[in-house]
Amino acid sequence: MAVRAVRGAVQLERDEAGHMREQVEELLTAVLARNDLISIWFTATPDLHSDFPAAAARGIGIGMADVPLLCAQELDIEGAMPRVVRLLAHVETDLPKSRIAHVYLGAAAALRKDIAQ
């Protein structure tokens, strides 16, 4: 098996902890349905401060107990899409890089039209 990276993102409608948990759960559920996770690196835009995406992921309880998680803040770039949680997940898979399914939900699909599925 190879270790591959899966990218994903979701744009939140508002900066509320409950909403973040819902959106992170939807994103992780889509990633977990296709992959065996090793670790996840989350980032959030500077306008999100109601919760840590990793804390939201831990609270979901869908096999995240032994997955290392890390959060960081995105650069504050003028004109960037607001309220976005991104992830870079390391997975074990037999798929070649060209067949990896990246997960960009809702409006966040506009961030990477070239790889969003």
All heavy atoms as an XYZ file, in Angstrom:
886
protein
N       0.829     -1.194      0.000
C       0.000      0.000      0.000
C       0.864      1.244      0.000
O       1.898      1.289      0.636
C      -0.876      0.043      1.251
C      -2.062     -0.809      1.154
S      -3.542      0.096      1.545
C      -4.526     -1.331      1.874
N       0.375      2.251     -0.678
C       1.074      3.535     -0.737
C       0.411      4.528      0.209
O      -0.755      4.388      0.557
C       1.022      4.072     -2.158
N       1.172      5.518      0.609
C       0.616      6.643      1.357
C       0.361      7.756      0.350
O       1.240      8.124     -0.423
C       1.582      7.120      2.458
C       1.053      8.383      3.126
C       1.805      6.027      3.481
N      -0.854      8.257      0.337
C      -1.247      9.325     -0.579
C      -1.857     10.469      0.225
O      -2.263     10.296      1.367
C      -2.295      8.835     -1.587
C      -1.858      7.647     -2.407
C      -1.031      8.079     -3.588
N      -0.784      6.949     -4.457
C       0.397      6.650     -4.940
N       1.447      7.398     -4.663
N       0.555      5.613     -5.722
N      -1.963     11.639     -0.395
C      -2.583     12.798      0.230
C      -3.915     13.069     -0.453
O      -4.016     13.045     -1.678
C      -1.672     14.007      0.107
N      -4.928     13.315      0.363
C      -6.254     13.672     -0.125
C      -6.548     15.084      0.359
O      -6.391     15.377      1.548
C      -7.330     12.707      0.417
C      -8.715     13.152     -0.021
C      -7.055     11.284     -0.029
N      -6.986     15.936     -0.548
C      -7.329     17.305     -0.184
C      -8.831     17.445     -0.104
O      -9.570     16.699     -0.741
C      -6.783     18.263     -1.237
C      -5.264     18.194     -1.259
C      -4.622     19.374     -1.820
N      -5.189     20.589     -1.267
C      -4.900     21.796     -1.714
N      -4.070     21.946     -2.709
N      -5.438     22.869     -1.189
N      -9.253     18.426      0.667
C     -10.682     18.696      0.780
C     -10.923     20.042      1.407
O     -10.036     20.626      2.028
N     -12.146     20.541      1.245
C     -12.515     21.825      1.844
C     -14.019     21.949      1.888
O     -14.748     21.297      1.131
C     -11.926     22.979      1.041
N     -14.461     22.803      2.794
C     -15.875     23.156      2.886
C     -15.959     24.606      3.348
O     -15.137     25.052      4.150
C     -16.639     22.213      3.850
C     -16.137     22.321      5.275
C     -18.135     22.437      3.766
N     -16.927     25.341      2.802
C     -17.145     26.713      3.248
C     -18.314     26.727      4.222
O     -19.385     26.194      3.928
C     -17.456     27.640      2.073
C     -17.609     29.094      2.527
C     -17.973     30.030      1.396
O     -18.722     29.675      0.491
N     -17.457     31.240      1.456
N     -18.100     27.317      5.385
C     -19.141     27.438      6.386
C     -20.021     28.639      6.087
O     -19.556     29.647      5.555
C     -18.530     27.595      7.790
C     -18.060     26.317      8.477
C     -16.953     25.623      7.732
C     -17.639     26.619      9.897
N     -21.294     28.547      6.439
C     -22.216     29.657      6.260
C     -22.055     30.699      7.353
O     -22.332     31.880      7.145
C     -23.657     29.147      6.242
C     -23.947     28.242      5.060
C     -25.320     27.623      5.127
O     -26.177     28.104      5.901
O     -25.549     26.640      4.414
N     -21.600     30.242      8.547
C     -21.446     31.141      9.684
C     -20.403     30.563     10.626
O     -20.132     29.371     10.605
C     -22.776     31.357     10.400
C     -23.395     30.058     10.889
C     -24.864     30.209     11.272
N     -25.436     28.923     11.604
C     -25.860     28.016     10.728
N     -25.790     28.255      9.446
N     -26.362     26.869     11.118
N     -19.844     31.404     11.473
C     -18.820     30.989     12.420
C     -19.468     30.618     13.752
O     -19.529     31.429     14.681
C     -17.790     32.110     12.602
C     -16.655     31.707     13.526
O     -16.395     30.494     13.641
O     -16.044     32.598     14.137
N     -19.984     29.406     13.833
C     -20.593     28.869     15.046
C     -20.074     27.446     15.248
O     -19.986     26.672     14.291
C     -22.112     28.839     14.943
C     -22.752     30.214     14.846
C     -24.249     30.158     14.622
O     -24.826     29.048     14.533
O     -24.851     31.245     14.508
N     -19.760     27.110     16.497
C     -19.162     25.808     16.798
C     -20.035     24.653     16.307
O     -19.535     23.697     15.707
C     -18.901     25.684     18.301
N     -21.323     24.703     16.534
C     -22.212     23.625     16.087
C     -22.231     23.473     14.580
O     -22.220     22.365     14.048
N     -22.254     24.593     13.886
C     -22.236     24.565     12.421
C     -20.903     24.012     11.922
O     -20.870     23.218     10.976
C     -22.491     25.967     11.876
C     -22.516     26.050     10.387
N     -23.397     25.329      9.611
C     -21.747     26.754      9.524
C     -23.181     25.591      8.342
N     -22.175     26.452      8.255
N     -19.796     24.406     12.575
C     -18.500     23.875     12.181
C     -18.479     22.356     12.354
O     -18.003     21.632     11.479
C     -17.350     24.499     12.959
C     -15.990     23.952     12.503
S     -14.572     24.666     13.315
C     -14.577     26.302     12.617
N     -18.987     21.864     13.481
C     -19.023     20.407     13.703
C     -19.792     19.708     12.597
O     -19.355     18.684     12.069
C     -19.627     20.095     15.070
C     -18.638     20.246     16.208
C     -19.188     19.678     17.510
N     -20.407     20.352     17.940
C     -20.446     21.453     18.673
N     -19.331     22.046     19.057
N     -21.602     21.994     19.024
N     -20.954     20.259     12.222
C     -21.767     19.655     11.160
C     -21.010     19.604      9.837
O     -21.019     18.583      9.138
C     -23.056     20.455     10.969
C     -24.020     20.361     12.113
C     -25.150     21.383     11.986
O     -25.172     22.166     10.997
O     -25.997     21.411     12.897
N     -20.378     20.714      9.474
C     -19.686     20.794      8.191
C     -18.422     19.939      8.158
O     -18.133     19.287      7.150
C     -19.364     22.254      7.864
C     -20.597     23.113      7.660
C     -21.463     22.589      6.524
O     -21.022     22.528      5.373
N     -22.680     22.203      6.835
N     -17.674     19.921      9.260
C     -16.476     19.074      9.334
C     -16.900     17.608      9.283
O     -16.258     16.792      8.626
C     -15.642     19.396     10.593
C     -14.555     18.349     10.825
C     -15.015     20.778     10.464
N     -18.000     17.261      9.934
C     -18.491     15.879      9.882
C     -18.851     15.485      8.459
O     -18.495     14.394      8.000
C     -19.712     15.710     10.778
C     -20.272     14.296     10.727
C     -21.439     14.065     11.667
O     -21.927     15.016     12.302
O     -21.853     12.898     11.768
N     -19.525     16.363      7.733
C     -19.888     16.061      6.349
C     -18.637     15.859      5.493
O     -18.550     14.915      4.699
C     -20.745     17.184      5.774
C     -21.231     16.902      4.364
C     -22.138     17.992      3.807
O     -22.546     18.898      4.554
O     -22.425     17.913      2.599
N     -17.654     16.732      5.658
C     -16.404     16.621      4.906
C     -15.674     15.325      5.257
O     -15.254     14.580      4.364
C     -15.527     17.838      5.192
C     -14.191     17.924      4.476
C     -14.360     17.934      2.966
C     -13.435     19.173      4.939
N     -15.533     15.040      6.556
C     -14.824     13.829      6.975
C     -15.557     12.559      6.567
O     -14.926     11.560      6.203
C     -14.611     13.833      8.485
C     -13.481     14.709      8.973
C     -13.414     14.694     10.489
C     -12.162     14.281      8.382
N     -16.865     12.565      6.627
C     -17.640     11.393      6.219
C     -17.366     11.068      4.755
O     -17.180      9.909      4.391
C     -19.141     11.625      6.456
O     -19.354     11.849      7.853
C     -19.972     10.440      6.009
N     -17.299     12.104      3.919
C     -17.008     11.892      2.501
C     -15.594     11.365      2.297
O     -15.364     10.476      1.477
C     -17.201     13.200      1.729
N     -14.632     11.886      3.059
C     -13.249     11.418      2.939
C     -13.115      9.991      3.473
O     -12.478      9.133      2.855
C     -12.274     12.375      3.662
C     -10.871     11.808      3.716
C     -12.256     13.734      2.967
N     -13.722      9.716      4.627
C     -13.641      8.381      5.235
C     -14.304      7.303      4.387
O     -13.884      6.152      4.406
C     -14.275      8.388      6.625
C     -13.433      8.983      7.739
C     -14.278      9.205      8.985
C     -12.264      8.081      8.054
N     -15.335      7.669      3.650
C     -16.037      6.695      2.815
C     -15.134      6.133      1.720
O     -15.368      5.044      1.209
C     -17.271      7.346      2.186
N     -14.072      6.878      1.392
C     -13.211      6.490      0.277
C     -11.796      6.102      0.690
O     -11.026      5.658     -0.141
C     -13.107      7.655     -0.709
C     -14.427      8.154     -1.197
C     -14.260      9.416     -1.988
N     -15.563      9.983     -2.282
C     -15.756     11.166     -2.797
N     -14.737     11.926     -3.099
N     -16.949     11.600     -3.023
N     -11.436      6.325      1.976
C     -10.033      6.221      2.349
C      -9.829      5.694      3.763
O     -10.683      5.851      4.626
C      -9.383      7.609      2.273
C      -9.500      8.231      0.908
O      -8.799      7.847     -0.010
N     -10.403      9.177      0.766
N      -8.651      5.105      4.006
C      -8.205      4.674      5.325
C      -7.229      5.735      5.833
O      -6.107      5.829      5.349
C      -7.523      3.302      5.222
C      -7.138      2.739      6.564
O      -7.702      3.172      7.588
O      -6.266      1.860      6.603
N      -7.669      6.537      6.814
C      -6.895      7.695      7.260
C      -5.688      7.333      8.105
O      -5.743      6.448      8.945
C      -7.783      8.634      8.079
C      -8.938      9.278      7.336
C      -9.742     10.140      8.295
C      -8.450     10.104      6.174
N      -4.592      8.066      7.887
C      -3.397      7.985      8.723
C      -3.336      9.219      9.613
O      -3.140      9.122     10.814
C      -2.124      7.904      7.855
C      -2.130      6.618      7.046
C      -0.878      8.008      8.723
C      -1.005      6.550      6.022
N      -3.504     10.410      9.017
C      -3.489     11.655      9.774
C      -4.183     12.731      8.954
O      -4.380     12.584      7.749
C      -2.055     12.083     10.091
O      -1.353     12.390      8.900
N      -4.552     13.833      9.642
C      -5.204     14.954      8.959
C      -4.618     16.258      9.470
O      -4.464     16.456     10.672
C      -6.729     14.978      9.198
C      -7.382     13.682      8.744
C      -7.363     16.171      8.471
C      -8.855     13.594      9.068
N      -4.340     17.153      8.547
C      -3.924     18.506      8.846
C      -5.080     19.403      8.399
O      -5.448     19.409      7.229
C      -2.671     18.845      8.049
C      -2.110     20.192      8.321
C      -2.769     21.397      8.264
C      -0.779     20.500      8.694
N      -1.919     22.400      8.574
C      -0.687     21.889      8.844
C       0.357     19.726      8.906
C       0.486     22.527      9.196
C       1.521     20.374      9.260
C       1.582     21.746      9.403
N      -5.680     20.126      9.329
C      -6.753     21.071      9.034
C      -6.197     22.481      8.999
O      -5.293     22.816      9.762
C      -7.818     21.058     10.146
C      -8.646     19.822     10.212
C      -8.342     18.823     11.126
C      -9.758     19.662      9.401
C      -9.118     17.686     11.222
C     -10.537     18.523      9.493
C     -10.219     17.535     10.398
N      -6.770     23.309      8.145
C      -6.543     24.743      8.226
C      -7.902     25.425      8.226
O      -8.898     24.869      7.736
C      -5.689     25.299      7.066
O      -6.403     25.137      5.831
C      -4.334     24.631      7.007
N      -7.938     26.626      8.770
C      -9.160     27.427      8.777
C      -8.787     28.863      8.435
O      -7.708     29.333      8.791
C      -9.828     27.363     10.149
N      -9.673     29.531      7.745
C      -9.430     30.935      7.427
C      -9.473     31.754      8.724
O     -10.087     31.332      9.709
C     -10.471     31.445      6.407
O     -11.787     31.136      6.869
C     -10.247     30.818      5.038
N      -8.803     32.916      8.737
C      -8.693     33.714      9.962
C     -10.030     34.192     10.537
O     -10.102     34.575     11.699
C      -7.837     34.912      9.547
C      -7.103     34.463      8.344
C      -8.000     33.481      7.652
N     -11.099     34.153      9.748
C     -12.396     34.601     10.241
C     -13.155     33.515     11.004
O     -14.253     33.752     11.499
C     -13.250     35.153      9.091
C     -13.397     34.183      7.935
O     -12.812     33.073      7.976
O     -14.080     34.533      6.961
N     -12.586     32.324     11.122
C     -13.205     31.243     11.899
C     -12.492     31.114     13.233
O     -11.292     30.841     13.267
C     -13.137     29.917     11.126
C     -13.966     29.862      9.850
C     -13.708     28.560      9.102
C     -15.449     30.030     10.148
N     -13.214     31.302     14.319
C     -12.600     31.184     15.640
C     -13.555     30.630     16.686
O     -13.295     30.722     17.869
C     -11.996     32.516     16.112
C     -12.759     33.721     15.678
N     -13.931     34.108     16.241
C     -12.495     34.602     14.686
C     -14.375     35.195     15.640
N     -13.525     35.507     14.688
N     -14.667     30.022     16.275
C     -15.619     29.466     17.230
C     -15.184     28.099     17.753
O     -15.603     27.696     18.844
C     -17.008     29.349     16.606
O     -16.972     28.471     15.495
N     -14.350     27.384     16.999
C     -13.890     26.057     17.413
C     -12.704     25.659     16.543
O     -12.469     26.246     15.488
C     -15.008     25.027     17.256
C     -14.820     23.779     18.117
O     -13.788     23.690     18.821
O     -15.693     22.898     18.092
N     -11.969     24.656     17.013
C     -10.897     24.068     16.212
C     -11.507     23.001     15.316
O     -12.274     22.167     15.801
C      -9.849     23.387     17.107
C      -9.103     24.327     17.999
C      -9.464     24.462     19.331
C      -8.022     25.056     17.521
C      -8.771     25.318     20.164
C      -7.324     25.904     18.352
C      -7.698     26.043     19.682
N     -11.195     22.976     14.020
C     -11.703     21.890     13.177
C     -11.328     20.504     13.720
O     -12.134     19.577     13.664
C     -11.056     22.150     11.819
C     -10.789     23.620     11.814
C     -10.444     23.965     13.227
N     -10.131     20.361     14.276
C      -9.723     19.061     14.830
C     -10.586     18.682     16.027
O     -10.937     17.509     16.197
C      -8.251     19.076     15.225
N     -10.940     19.657     16.856
C     -11.819     19.375     18.000
C     -13.191     18.949     17.495
O     -13.809     18.023     18.045
C     -11.929     20.594     18.902
N     -13.666     19.596     16.456
C     -14.941     19.204     15.859
C     -14.857     17.778     15.325
O     -15.769     16.970     15.513
C     -15.323     20.176     14.744
N     -13.732     17.439     14.699
C     -13.549     16.080     14.172
C     -13.526     15.046     15.291
O     -14.123     13.978     15.176
C     -12.254     16.004     13.362
N     -12.829     15.346     16.375
C     -12.771     14.410     17.511
C     -14.154     14.146     18.087
O     -14.460     13.038     18.491
C     -11.883     14.965     18.616
C     -10.443     14.904     18.331
C      -9.829     13.588     18.835
N      -8.409     13.652     18.529
C      -7.819     12.966     17.576
N      -8.502     12.117     16.848
N      -6.532     13.093     17.339
N     -14.986     15.189     18.134
C     -16.317     15.057     18.708
C     -17.285     14.263     17.865
O     -18.336     13.859     18.335
N     -16.936     14.028     16.632
C     -17.828     13.314     15.721
C     -17.931     11.836     16.083
O     -18.991     11.237     16.012
C     -17.355     13.485     14.265
C     -17.514     14.942     13.854
C     -18.105     12.565     13.325
C     -16.829     15.300     12.564
N     -16.798     11.252     16.477
C     -16.798      9.852     16.887
C     -16.950      8.857     15.755
O     -17.539      7.806     15.929
N     -16.430      9.165     14.589
C     -16.523      8.232     13.453
C     -15.140      7.691     13.119
O     -14.628      7.861     12.028
C     -17.177      8.894     12.214
C     -16.460     10.204     11.845
C     -18.647      9.114     12.414
C     -16.916     10.828     10.543
N     -14.526      7.055     14.092
C     -13.228      6.444     13.860
C     -12.067      7.400     13.936
O     -11.017      7.146     13.349
N     -12.217      8.512     14.647
C     -11.168      9.518     14.703
C     -10.295      9.402     15.951
O      -9.327     10.142     16.090
C     -11.789     10.919     14.668
C     -12.618     11.191     13.425
S     -11.720     10.967     11.886
C     -10.505     12.223     12.031
N     -10.589      8.479     16.844
C      -9.890      8.396     18.136
C      -8.382      8.194     17.997
O      -7.615      8.747     18.776
C     -10.493      7.288     18.984
N      -7.936      7.430     17.008
C      -6.511      7.141     16.881
C      -5.865      7.799     15.656
O      -4.777      7.432     15.246
C      -6.269      5.634     16.855
C      -6.960      4.943     15.682
O      -7.766      5.592     14.997
O      -6.673      3.758     15.463
N      -6.540      8.805     15.086
C      -6.009      9.527     13.932
C      -5.381     10.830     14.422
O      -6.065     11.661     15.014
C      -7.124      9.830     12.902
C      -6.581     10.665     11.750
C      -7.755      8.549     12.395
N      -4.078     11.035     14.199
C      -3.454     12.301     14.589
C      -4.052     13.465     13.791
O      -4.196     13.380     12.572
C      -1.983     12.110     14.238
C      -1.786     10.632     14.186
C      -3.081     10.073     13.689
N      -4.409     14.537     14.502
C      -5.018     15.708     13.887
C      -4.224     16.956     14.272
O      -3.692     17.037     15.376
C      -6.462     15.882     14.369
C      -7.387     14.685     14.216
C      -8.736     14.975     14.855
C      -7.557     14.306     12.757
N      -4.172     17.922     13.361
C      -3.452     19.161     13.620
C      -4.204     20.298     12.943
O      -4.746     20.124     11.855
C      -2.030     19.067     13.057
C      -1.114     20.259     13.250
C      -0.774     20.431     14.726
C       0.158     20.074     12.448
N      -4.240     21.465     13.592
C      -4.884     22.655     13.020
C      -3.862     23.756     12.802
O      -2.899     23.876     13.549
C      -5.960     23.201     13.960
S      -7.396     22.165     14.127
N      -4.131     24.581     11.795
C      -3.331     25.769     11.522
C      -4.252     26.808     10.900
O      -5.357     26.492     10.450
C      -2.184     25.447     10.569
N      -3.788     28.047     10.872
C      -4.570     29.122     10.277
C      -4.063     29.411      8.872
O      -2.857     29.459      8.625
C      -4.471     30.377     11.135
C      -5.396     31.480     10.670
C      -5.333     32.669     11.591
O      -4.332     33.367     11.627
N      -6.396     32.883     12.343
N      -5.003     29.606      7.961
C      -4.670     29.989      6.594
C      -4.106     31.413      6.580
O      -4.362     32.199      7.492
C      -5.927     29.977      5.714
C      -6.429     28.612      5.345
C      -5.597     27.950      4.267
O      -4.960     28.633      3.440
O      -5.595     26.715      4.249
N      -3.408     31.749      5.534
C      -2.949     33.121      5.334
C      -4.154     34.044      5.155
O      -5.172     33.644      4.579
C      -2.060     33.207      4.099
C      -0.755     32.419      4.179
C      -0.054     32.453      2.836
C       0.135     32.972      5.263
N      -4.051     35.258      5.629
C      -5.113     36.250      5.513
C      -4.892     37.041      4.224
O      -4.268     38.091      4.219
C      -5.096     37.167      6.738
C      -6.326     38.036      6.826
O      -7.269     37.848      6.018
O      -6.348     38.916      7.700
N      -5.399     36.508      3.127
C      -5.192     37.095      1.806
C      -6.450     37.843      1.374
O      -7.549     37.280      1.412
C      -4.862     35.998      0.755
C      -3.657     35.176      1.185
C      -4.682     36.614     -0.629
C      -2.363     35.943      1.281
N      -6.284     39.092      0.974
C      -7.419     39.885      0.522
C      -8.094     39.205     -0.665
O      -7.427     38.767     -1.613
C      -6.947     41.284      0.119
C      -8.085     42.220     -0.207
C      -7.605     43.638     -0.477
O      -6.567     44.040      0.077
O      -8.282     44.330     -1.252
N      -9.413     39.087     -0.600
C     -10.187     38.487     -1.685
C     -10.336     36.979     -1.593
O     -11.012     36.383     -2.426
N      -9.708     36.355     -0.592
C      -9.831     34.900     -0.439
C     -11.240     34.529      0.007
O     -11.945     35.322      0.639
C      -8.817     34.391      0.583
N     -11.663     33.324     -0.328
C     -12.973     32.840      0.080
C     -13.044     32.812      1.610
O     -12.156     32.260      2.254
C     -13.226     31.432     -0.488
C     -14.618     30.894     -0.181
S     -14.904     29.236     -0.878
C     -15.118     29.635     -2.609
N     -14.080     33.381      2.202
C     -14.190     33.411      3.664
C     -14.741     32.103      4.234
O     -15.343     31.305      3.516
C     -15.179     34.561      3.912
C     -16.049     34.574      2.695
C     -15.139     34.149      1.551
N     -14.511     31.918      5.542
C     -15.091     30.824      6.341
C     -14.850     29.438      5.732
O     -15.768     28.657      5.584
C     -16.586     31.063      6.562
C     -16.921     32.342      7.277
C     -18.411     32.560      7.406
N     -19.165     32.286      6.185
C     -19.265     33.096      5.136
N     -18.654     34.270      5.153
N     -19.963     32.759      4.082
N     -13.602     29.144      5.413
C     -13.272     27.865      4.781
C     -12.423     27.014      5.718
O     -11.449     27.485      6.294
C     -12.518     28.078      3.450
C     -12.070     26.748      2.845
C     -13.399     28.833      2.457
N     -12.829     25.757      5.861
C     -12.018     24.741      6.534
C     -11.469     23.839      5.440
O     -12.227     23.330      4.608
C     -12.845     23.907      7.541
C     -12.020     22.754      8.100
C     -13.367     24.789      8.672
N     -10.146     23.684      5.434
C      -9.492     22.801      4.467
C      -8.871     21.636      5.216
O      -8.583     21.741      6.400
C      -8.396     23.556      3.715
C      -8.894     24.630      2.779
C      -7.717     25.414      2.196
N      -8.118     26.369      1.195
C      -8.525     27.605      1.443
N      -8.592     28.050      2.687
N      -8.861     28.411      0.468
N      -8.647     20.555      4.497
C      -7.924     19.438      5.098
C      -6.967     18.836      4.100
O      -7.164     18.905      2.894
C      -8.864     18.368      5.661
C      -9.735     17.519      4.741
C      -8.962     16.453      4.006
C     -10.832     16.883      5.543
N      -5.904     18.281      4.645
C      -4.946     17.477      3.894
C      -4.845     16.188      4.693
O      -4.298     16.177      5.797
C      -3.592     18.171      3.793
C      -2.499     17.379      3.071
C      -2.866     17.184      1.600
C      -1.176     18.095      3.187
N      -5.410     15.136      4.160
C      -5.442     13.851      4.855
C      -4.435     12.903      4.212
O      -4.358     12.805      2.987
C      -6.841     13.234      4.782
N      -3.668     12.242      5.043
C      -2.759     11.195      4.572
C      -3.499      9.869      4.705
O      -4.080      9.587      5.758
C      -1.468     11.201      5.386
C      -0.751     12.498      5.269
N      -0.859     13.495      6.206
C       0.038     12.973      4.279
C      -0.148     14.526      5.817
N       0.413     14.246      4.654
N      -3.489      9.084      3.636
C      -4.264      7.841      3.595
C      -3.410      6.701      3.065
O      -2.425      6.917      2.355
C      -5.526      8.002      2.712
C      -6.400      9.136      3.227
C      -5.172      8.236      1.249
N      -3.808      5.488      3.433
C      -3.214      4.287      2.846
C      -4.148      3.801      1.758
O      -5.352      3.647      1.985
C      -3.054      3.193      3.897
C      -1.971      3.471      4.897
C      -1.815      2.344      5.901
O      -2.820      1.723      6.278
O      -0.662      2.095      6.285
N      -3.596      3.570      0.574
C      -4.433      3.147     -0.544
C      -3.590      2.461     -1.614
O      -2.390      2.711     -1.723
C      -5.185      4.352     -1.161
O      -6.031      3.892     -2.210
C      -4.231      5.399     -1.694
N      -4.244      1.642     -2.400
C      -3.610      1.029     -3.560
C      -3.839      1.867     -4.823
O      -3.318      1.537     -5.882
C      -4.168     -0.383     -3.785
C      -3.689     -1.356     -2.724
O      -2.533     -1.225     -2.284
O      -4.470     -2.244     -2.328
N      -4.621      2.918     -4.704
C      -4.919      3.755     -5.867
C      -3.708      4.568     -6.290
O      -2.970      5.074     -5.451
C      -6.065      4.716     -5.550
C      -7.431      4.119     -5.292
C      -8.409      5.214     -4.865
C      -7.934      3.389     -6.521
N      -3.539      4.753     -7.592
C      -2.490      5.666     -8.058
C      -2.925      7.107     -7.775
O      -4.114      7.376     -7.574
C      -2.423      5.396     -9.562
C      -3.758      4.867     -9.918
C      -4.249      4.116     -8.705
N      -1.973      8.016     -7.777
C      -2.287      9.426     -7.493
C      -3.403      9.953     -8.385
O      -4.234     10.739     -7.944
C      -1.040     10.287     -7.687
C       0.006     10.110     -6.639
C       1.203     11.014     -6.930
C       2.360     10.706     -6.008
N       3.529     11.532     -6.311
N      -3.422      9.543     -9.620
C      -4.410     10.040    -10.579
C      -5.841      9.620    -10.246
O      -6.789     10.205    -10.767
C      -4.060      9.559    -11.987
O      -4.099      8.144    -12.042
N      -6.014      8.639     -9.379
C      -7.358      8.145     -9.039
C      -7.822      8.578     -7.649
O      -8.884      8.182     -7.196
C      -7.380      6.616     -9.122
C      -7.015      6.076    -10.486
C      -8.098      5.393    -11.286
N      -9.317      5.034    -10.645
C      -9.626      3.817    -10.191
N      -8.773      2.829    -10.273
N     -10.802      3.593     -9.665
N      -7.030      9.395     -6.964
C      -7.414      9.869     -5.637
C      -8.621     10.796     -5.778
O      -8.637     11.682     -6.633
C      -6.250     10.620     -4.948
C      -5.081      9.667     -4.714
C      -6.700     11.295     -3.660
C      -5.375      8.525     -3.777
N      -9.638     10.596     -4.934
C     -10.853     11.413     -4.961
C     -10.751     12.513     -3.906
O     -10.858     12.237     -2.718
C     -12.075     10.534     -4.706
N     -10.527     13.723     -4.345
C     -10.472     14.868     -3.454
C     -11.903     15.344     -3.191
O     -12.776     15.189     -4.039
C      -9.617     15.972     -4.065
C      -8.230     15.512     -4.382
N      -7.237     15.429     -3.429
C      -7.680     15.067     -5.537
C      -6.129     14.973     -3.980
N      -6.368     14.739     -5.264
N     -12.156     15.928     -2.015
C     -13.518     16.253     -1.603
C     -13.646     17.752     -1.323
O     -13.145     18.239     -0.314
C     -13.916     15.458     -0.334
C     -15.326     15.793      0.088
C     -13.747     13.958     -0.567
N     -14.287     18.459     -2.220
C     -14.568     19.887     -2.046
C     -16.080     20.039     -2.059
O     -16.717     19.781     -3.074
C     -13.928     20.710     -3.162
C     -12.436     20.820     -3.002
C     -11.594     19.775     -3.357
C     -11.868     21.966     -2.465
C     -10.223     19.859     -3.188
C     -10.497     22.071     -2.291
C      -9.692     21.013     -2.652
O      -8.337     21.115     -2.479
N     -16.653     20.436     -0.919
C     -18.103     20.482     -0.775
C     -18.655     21.888     -1.002
O     -18.025     22.881     -0.633
C     -18.496     20.005      0.626
C     -18.053     18.594      0.998
C     -18.482     18.274      2.428
C     -18.613     17.569      0.028
N     -19.839     21.945     -1.576
C     -20.534     23.213     -1.763
C     -19.710     24.232     -2.520
O     -19.018     23.914     -3.491
N     -19.750     25.470     -2.040
C     -19.052     26.578     -2.703
C     -17.543     26.375     -2.732
O     -16.854     26.927     -3.593
C     -19.390     27.898     -2.010
N     -17.013     25.557     -1.817
C     -15.569     25.322     -1.769
C     -15.060     24.604     -3.020
O     -13.863     24.634     -3.304
C     -15.195     24.522     -0.518
N     -15.945     23.999     -3.795
C     -15.527     23.349     -5.044
C     -14.877     24.351     -5.988
O     -14.032     23.984     -6.804
C     -16.717     22.676     -5.717
N     -15.220     25.624     -5.850
C     -14.632     26.660     -6.704
C     -13.152     26.881     -6.415
O     -12.436     27.432     -7.248
C     -15.386     27.981     -6.522
N     -12.686     26.423     -5.246
C     -11.280     26.599     -4.890
C     -10.351     25.776     -5.778
O      -9.239     26.189     -6.077
C     -11.038     26.220     -3.425
C     -11.720     27.117     -2.398
C     -11.615     26.487     -1.016
C     -11.094     28.498     -2.417
N     -10.799     24.588     -6.150
C      -9.963     23.690     -6.963
C     -10.837     22.964     -7.974
O     -11.066     21.776     -7.890
C      -9.241     22.673     -6.080
C      -8.140     23.219     -5.221
C      -6.984     23.841     -6.025
N      -6.397     22.953     -7.007
C      -5.308     22.197     -6.807
N      -4.686     22.246     -5.659
N      -4.850     21.440     -7.772
N     -11.317     23.690     -8.946
C     -12.167     23.093     -9.977
C     -11.448     21.977    -10.728
O     -12.076     21.073    -11.259
C     -12.641     24.165    -10.963
C     -13.580     25.147    -10.335
C     -13.983     26.218    -11.323
C     -14.857     27.236    -10.641
N     -15.221     28.339    -11.500
N     -10.119     22.031    -10.737
C      -9.331     21.030    -11.456
C      -9.343     19.660    -10.779
O      -9.161     18.643    -11.438
C      -7.896     21.512    -11.653
C      -7.186     21.825    -10.340
O      -7.849     22.294     -9.390
O      -5.967     21.615    -10.263
N      -9.561     19.615     -9.436
C      -9.530     18.321     -8.749
C     -10.778     18.024     -7.917
O     -10.920     16.932     -7.396
C      -8.287     18.178     -7.840
C      -8.289     19.219     -6.725
C      -7.016     18.206     -8.645
C      -7.198     19.009     -5.684
N     -11.702     18.991     -7.781
C     -12.904     18.776     -6.979
C     -13.756     17.676     -7.603
O     -13.900     17.600     -8.812
C     -13.709     20.068     -6.886
N     -14.295     16.802     -6.736
C     -15.119     15.682     -7.227
C     -16.495     15.747     -6.618
O     -16.673     16.087     -5.521
C     -14.459     14.373     -6.868
C     -13.033     14.356     -7.275
C     -12.586     13.055     -7.886
O     -13.244     12.056     -7.817
N     -11.438     13.089     -8.506
